[in-house]
Amino acid sequence: MSLHKTLNLARKLLLVALAGLAFAAPAQSEPLRIEITEGVIEPLPFAVPNFQAENASAGEMAQSIARVVAADLAGTGLFREIPSSAFISTVTSFSSPVQYADWKAINAQALITGAVSVGTNGKITVKFRVFDVFSQGQLGEGLQFAGSAGSWRRMAHKVADAVYSRITGESAYFDSRVVFVSESGPKNARQKRLAIMDYDGANLQFLTDSSALVLSPRFSPTGDRVLYTSYETGFPQIFLLEIANVGRSALPTPNGNMSFAPRFSPDGNEVVFSLENGGNTDIYRMNVGGGGAQRLTSAPSIETGPSFSPDGSQIVFTSDRSGTPQLYVMSANGGAARRISNGAGRYNTPVWSPRGDLIAFTKQNAGRFHIGVMRTDGSEERLLTASFLDEGPTWSPNGRVIMFTRESQGASGAAALYMVDITGRNLRRVTTQGAASDPSWSPLQ
Amino acid sequence: MKQITKVAFLVLALGASACTNPGRFDNMGGAGAGGAIVPGSAADPSSPVYFQQTVGDRVLFEVDQSTLGADARDLLVKQAAWLMENPDFTAIIEGHADEQGTREYNLALGARRASAVLNYLIDRGVAPNRLRTVSYGKERPIEICSDEACYSQNRRAVTVISAGGLTS
């Protein structure tokens, strides 16, 4: 059922409930549910009272965790937070019964309660429950997460992931990170360095200094490594970086002038990339550790931007063999390719969704840039954004949100990261310290 | 080693310029008080600065093209002649694109442009082992406005002269 229909149904049920006042029995209610596929017209109202501090030292953290949970949910555009100033009930204990009528009166359809305790070893434990206010019942079991105090944001994201999953029936994306290029300096002397942060911009860490130009980092499917292009040697070359110790090594690519546009295979063991030789760029794959190099395209045109399908059997890429850059799909072992982009304009940076159902891309047409999605056969193209310069989509781990680079026009133009739902709704800027480009989203941690 | 080569070369260059280009740099900087040409200055026809400023170090391209136009070919004939006359120098040819394109495609496009220049210089007799290409795509614009006046200057291939050997 589409989201729209579900919500309409939810609204009808709400009207019935209101008309019948207290007569709407919980058993007759539809369970609390959002279907994401067609975008949310009316976000679902929720309340997150401050989590209970089960000992004195947990007080500040209990408040902060509740705020992160609320920000995660509200940021999706699927949910709307009801401010605490509207609350009638005060939650005084994690185990005390929920006063459903008080939450219903302020139209909170979902209620999230939680508690935080700090152990003698400094570890924190976060417990939470989700309630379907209109059905007057708990949604799923209560859960708890334990970890170091320094990982409190991760635990908050895990709570929000669980709430999101229970209400949408889909996997979530809050406990994830983004590797990107942090930019500074004027347009004609740009400094770039690799950086990593939580998906919401928190916990920023730099992975390289700005002594060498770096481009287009890509997360490994295991979330612990990054492939990127660096001019460290004076020439663009692909590097592999271990996030844990920030150790990096050049990929031993086959002889050629420059290597770039890397992406991991779904198992993380191989890399598919572009190699330039004598001015011509083609696509290769090889083992991440070196060896096993295989040339996949052999044409005088530009072949770049390769991306594996999640099952590893196919590769989508850009080629200008027709005269302009267009999207093609071939076997992951090379061979014949079929063109899938058919609209007016130029298509670049294709990336297969983690669900396997869609391909996101950058489209340039009539002086504008767009982020778009199409089915893997090229049908049902939909443009999600339009601006002076949008490029480089990356998928959220659940395949529902796309992050990309938006660069503003003119001499003072600067790059920033944005997110948009695959429905085209809920376009918003991602908070970063300074200018940022080329995001790559990690898997769910 | 590099330093020694450079010093030896500059002495040779000074001698050559004194013989073959007498009085040619009257209006240019670099002439010493007694009219002697300062080695390595813009007045020294064997200097990278002279190559950059007087021979001309860059050719421009049409949107999305890597074809060399008539003006570009004329300039590259002069670049090739200079490189032939100054055999101790090597060159890296940088290919660039304007900002109207995605990062990775523009890297490939810049490589095409640099390669077009490299191939032309080789055709004119420059030894291939003295030349190398690199593409910066849209990463290093020299003009920063967002219209054709700037874009046309950014779609370029620049021949950068250096005294050292090429590493590969």
Chai-1 contact restraints between the chains, C-beta under 6 A:
chainA,res_idxA,chainB,res_idxB,connection_type,confidence,min_distance_angstrom,max_distance_angstrom,comment,restraint_id
A,K187,B,I144,contact,1.0,0.0,6.0,A-B,restraint_1
A,N188,B,P141,contact,1.0,0.0,6.0,A-B,restraint_2
A,N188,B,I144,contact,1.0,0.0,6.0,A-B,restraint_3
A,F235,B,V134,contact,1.0,0.0,6.0,A-B,restraint_4
A,F260,B,L107,contact,1.0,0.0,6.0,A-B,restraint_5
A,A261,B,E104,contact,1.0,0.0,6.0,A-B,restraint_6
A,E276,B,A111,contact,1.0,0.0,6.0,A-B,restraint_7
A,G278,B,S115,contact,1.0,0.0,6.0,A-B,restraint_8
A,G279,B,A111,contact,1.0,0.0,6.0,A-B,restraint_9
A,G279,B,R112,contact,1.0,0.0,6.0,A-B,restraint_10
A,G279,B,S115,contact,1.0,0.0,6.0,A-B,restraint_11
A,T281,B,A108,contact,1.0,0.0,6.0,A-B,restraint_12
A,I302,B,A108,contact,1.0,0.0,6.0,A-B,restraint_13
A,T304,B,E104,contact,1.0,0.0,6.0,A-B,restraint_14
A,T304,B,A108,contact,1.0,0.0,6.0,A-B,restraint_15
A,G305,B,E104,contact,1.0,0.0,6.0,A-B,restraint_16
A,P325,B,Y105,contact,1.0,0.0,6.0,A-B,restraint_17
A,N348,B,T102,contact,1.0,0.0,6.0,A-B,restraint_18
A,N348,B,Y105,contact,1.0,0.0,6.0,A-B,restraint_19
A,T349,B,T102,contact,1.0,0.0,6.0,A-B,restraint_20
A,T362,B,T102,contact,1.0,0.0,6.0,A-B,restraint_21
A,E391,B,T102,contact,1.0,0.0,6.0,A-B,restraint_22
A,Q409,B,S146,contact,1.0,0.0,6.0,A-B,restraint_23
A,G410,B,S146,contact,1.0,0.0,6.0,A-B,restraint_24
A,A411,B,I144,contact,1.0,0.0,6.0,A-B,restraint_25
A,A411,B,C145,contact,1.0,0.0,6.0,A-B,restraint_26
